[in-house]
Amino acid sequence: MKILVTGGAGFIGSHTVVELQKSGFEPIIIDNFSNSEEKVLEGLEKIIGKPVVCYKADCNDETALRALFEKEKIGGVIHFAANKAVGESVENPLLYYGNNIGTTVLLLKLMKEYGVHNFVFSSSCTVYGQPDHLPVTEATPRQEAASPYGNTKKICEDIIRDFIFSKPAMKAIALRYFNPVGAHESAEIGELPRGVPSNLVPYITQTAAGLRQKLTVFGSDYNTPDGTCIRDFIHVVDLAKAHVKALELLAGVQEENFYDVFNIGTGEGVTVLQLIKTFEEVNNVKLNYSIGPRRPGDVEQIYAQVDKSREVMNWQTEKSLEDSLRDAWRWEQKLATRK
């Protein structure tokens, strides 16, 4: 089965391409490379052992997308392509609403038109906001989004749900990611932030590599064991495998119109300081970091309950936090040799 992977050259998308290929699917990438690099395709070829089919196009370009659906016999779509920087979304909300929502609507429209039945959507734990109870389950009420980025994920979930309930003879799953980290163990692909990283682990690895002078920990007076924020950090390869499981679940569902959501995390909360100390220990590196004031909009603590993913999708994490941070550092070191 050919699976269209939108944003397939990105961090999560590229790792999912690898796992799809390993599981017998034929991944086809569409990416405009606005937040990724074409060198990723070389890394994928080294891991997979053959070139990956890739269309360089924007998912908001209906003409290009329609031509792809005409040419390839697509059996399912995994939709990653989206703008994802929280700060940028506050500064430029129309970009985020236009791209993140527009591409989702266009894909669903064309999937219905071309008889493509299986859709996996890249959602986020941001839909939960600051939850009242931990860990969060899929039944935890969604809160008002703290940013336009988070709101696009919430809106897209609603669009997909409403679309499925309109009975288009399609099935869809939204995967609510927690905090993806790490890299492929080969160090051929990994996270490639443009400019200053907005995610914690790339900032850590760049600080360790001397690309950043110092890491600032935002806040040490939260109601947590060491005063720093708590997150659920999941290895990107485990996250990628969840997409394969989602596709397999959709293929086995007998209902013509099906929609469900799943948390994709480890089920364990880790503080920022615990993450830093673990990175230092597993990589034998000393980080230059300091404690700064709280950052507006940061959620104090969130981590997943993943019973539903384990029981319904037959998926669970296999890699540890130590694996994630070891792989992330190996990737950063590999990047240094390429420059």
N, C-alpha and C positions, 0 to 999 in steps of 0.2 A: 504493500500500500504506500502510495506517495503521500507524504505529509508536508504541507506548506508551513514553513516556519518563518513568520514575519519577525524582523529584527534578529534573524538567525546568526548574524555575525557579532552580536552583543555578548555580554558576559554570561548571562544565563542561557541565552539562545544557542551559543556555540557549544556549550557543554551538553545541551539537550540534543543537538544534532548528532553528537558522538554517541549518546545513549540510544537514540532512535536507530542509528545505523547498526549498532551492536545487537539490537533486538529484532532486526529483520525488516524494519521499515526503510523507506527510501526518502530521506529528508531533502526538501527543496527550499533553499533560502531566498527570501526577498528582503533586501536591506538597502537603504539609501546612504549608509555609511556616515550619517550625520553625527553619530556618537559611537562609532566603531572604526576599525581600520581594515583595509583589504588584506593586510598581512595575516589576519586571523584565518583566512582561507588557506594559507600555506600551512599554518599550524594544524588545521583540521585535516588537511591532506596527509600530513605526516602521521597523525594518530590513526586515521581511518584506513590509509593505504591507497587512497584513490581520490581524485578531485571531487569536490562537492558541487552540485548544480546550484548556481547562484544567479539571481536576477538583480541587477543594480537598478532599483526603482523605489519610488515613494508609495507607501500604502494608501495615500490619499489621491493617488493618480489613477482614476478609474479606467482610463484607456490602457495603461500599462498592466493593471491588475486583471482587467478583463482578458487581455491578450494572453496572460499567463494561464488563466483558467481555461482558455480555449485550447492552448497548446498542451498542457499537462493534464493528465487524468488524476486529479487530486482526490484523495480519499478522506482527508481530515486536515484541519488547520489548528496550529498552535500560535496564538497571537501574543507576541512579546512587544512588538514595535510600539513605542510610546516615549514621550519625554518624561523624565523621572526625577528631576532635581527640585526638591521642595522649595528652596529659596527662589529659584528662577520662576517657578509657577506662581509665586506671590507677586513677582515683578511683572510677569507677562502671562496673565491668566488666559487670555484669548488664544495664545499659541497652544496651551495645554488643552483647553476645551476643544479647539478646532482639530488638533492632531489626534489626541487620545480617544475622543469620542467619535470623531469623523471616521477614522480608520476602522473602528469597531462596527459602526453602522454599515459602512461600505462592504466590509468583508461578509457580514451576515446577509446582506442583500444579494451579493454575488454567489454565496454558498447556496442560498435557496434557489437562485436562478439556475445554477449549474448542477444541482442535486448532490451537493457535498454535505454529508450528514453529521460529521463529528467535529466539535469545536471545543478547544481547551483555552481558557482565558487566564492570562497572567494578572491576578489580582494581588492584594496586599493586606497585611494586618493593620495598615493605617485606617481601614474602615472601622476598626474597633475603637479608635481614639484612645483615651485613658479609661480603661475598663474599670467597673466598680468591683469586680471579682476576678481573681486569678486562680488557675490558668483560664484563658479564654477558650470557649468551645465555639463550634459553628453556630450555636444557638445564642451566643452572647449578643446582646443588642448592639447594632452599629450606632456609633455616635456621630454627631456633626463633625465633618472633616476639619482638620486644623489647617489645611492648605488646599489650593485649587488642584494640586496633583492628587491628593488623597480623595478629593471630591470626584475627580474623573473616574477613579477606580470604583467608587460607590455607585456613580451614575451608570457606568458601563455594566456593572453587575445587574442593575435594575433593567437596563435595556435588554440584556441577554435573557433575563428571566421573563420579561414581558413578551419578548419575541418568541421564546419557546412555548409559552402559554397560548400564543396565537396559532399554534399547531402548524408549523412549517415543515413537519416531518424531519426535524433535526434534534440532535442531542448535544448538550453542552455541560461542561464542568468549569467552575471558577476555582482556581487554586489560590488561596490566601497565603502568600509567602510571609515568612518572618524575616530574618536578616541573613541573606546569602553571603557567604565568605569562602575563602580558599581559592583553589585553582586545580586544574587537571594535574594528576600526579606526574605527568610527563613534562610539565612546565612549558608545553607548547601553546596552550591557551590559558587565559586568566582574565582578571579584571583590568580594563584599560581606561581609567578615568581621564577625561580631557581637562587640563588645567588643574586647579586645586581640587583634590578629592572631596566629595561631599559625604562619603561613607567612611566609617571609622578605620576599618582594617587597612585599606589602601593608604590612608594617612599614616597609620602606624608603620607599614612597611617602607613608605617613602621617607619617613623620619629615620628609621633604622638604617636606610641606605644613604642618608646624608642629603637627600633631595629637599627635605623640609628641616628647618632649623630646630623646631620643637613642636611637640604635640600638646595641645591644651585639652584638658578634661573639663567638660562644662558642668560644673556643680559638684559639690561633695557634701551637701546637706539634705539630700533626699532621704526619705524614710525607707532605706535599704540597709543591708548589713554593713557596708562600708561608705554609705552616703552617696554613691554614684549610681547612675541609671542602670536598670536591668533590661537586658534584651535576650532574645532567643536566637543564637547564631547557628545557622545550618550550613553544612558543607554544600557548595554549589553542585557537586556531582550527585549527592543524595537528592537535592532539589530537582535536578535534571531527570533522574530516574522516576520521580513522581509523575512527570508528564507522560512517560511511557505507560505507567500503571493507569493513569487517567484515560488514555486512549484505549487500552485493553478493556477497561471497565465499560467505556462507551460502546465498544464493539460487541460486548456481551449483553448489553441492556436490551430487553425485548420491546420496551415502550418506544413508540415512534417519536414522541416528544418528551424529553427528559432533561431536567436541570438539577444540579446539586452543587454544593460548595464544600471545600475541604481545607482545613488548616494544614500547612506544610511547614513544620518546625521540628525541633528536637524534643519539646516538652520540658525543657530545663531553662531556667533563667540564669544568666551570667552577668555580673556587674562589669562596668567598664574597667575598673581597676583589676578585677580578676582576669579579664581578657588580656590586659597589658602584662600582668605578671606571668600568665601562661605563655604568652608570646616570648618573653624574655627567657623563660626557663627552657622551652623546647628548642629554641634557636640559639641559645647561649649568646644573646645580644642584650645590651643595655640601652634602654630607650631614654631619650631626653624628653621629659614631660613635666607639666606643671598643672596645678589646679586653678581653674578660672571660674568666673561666675556662671550661673545657670544660663542656658541658651533658651530664648523665648520659643514656645511651641513644643519643646521636648516632652515626650511622655515619660513619666517617672519610671514605670516598670510595666512590661508586657511579655508574656511568654505563652506558648500554645499548649492546649491539650490536644493530643493527636490520636486518641483512641479511634475516632471515626475513620481516619485515613488508614490506620492499621487494619481495622476490622472489615471495612467496606472495599478499600482499594488494594488491600494486601501489600501495603507499603510501610516501611519504617526506615529510619536513618541507620546507616552502617558505619559512618565515620565520626570520629570524636572531635572535640574542639582542638585538641593537640594536632590531629591530622590537618584540620583546616588551616591552622596558623603555620604549620610546617610547610604546607603546600603554597600558601600565600607568600611566604618569604622566599621559597625556592623560585617562584614565578618572578618576584621582584628582582632577584639576583640574575635571572635569565634575561630580563629586560635590560639590565645594565650592560650585558655583554653585546646587545644588539645595537647599542647607540654609538 
